[in-house]
Amino acid sequence: MQANLDPQDFKQTVKEALVELLTEEPAVLRDLLAEALEDVVFADAIREGRTTPMTTRESVLEVLEDAG
């Protein structure tokens, strides 16, 4: 079954849902935004990693030990 929803009605429904989420469950929205941001940053890191030279496990561990 396919619903026929007017784009303006859809936009209004989404707005109302976001306002309700902001007022009633701000922590849920915060968690969703944080997760989305993490996904974007992770995807960017993967793309960057594909264009840089490979490194050894030892050199990665050395950097991590120096940082800790």
CORJO-V336349 format. One record per run of one state. SS is the DSSP state (hx for helix, st for strand, lp for the rest). FROM is the first residue (numbers start at 1). LEN is the number of residues. Records with the same first field share a line. If there is no record, write none. Layout:
BEGIN
SS=FROM-LEN + FROM-LEN
END
This chain:
BEGIN
lp=1-6 + 25-1 + 51-6 + 68-1
hx=7-18 + 26-25 + 57-11
END
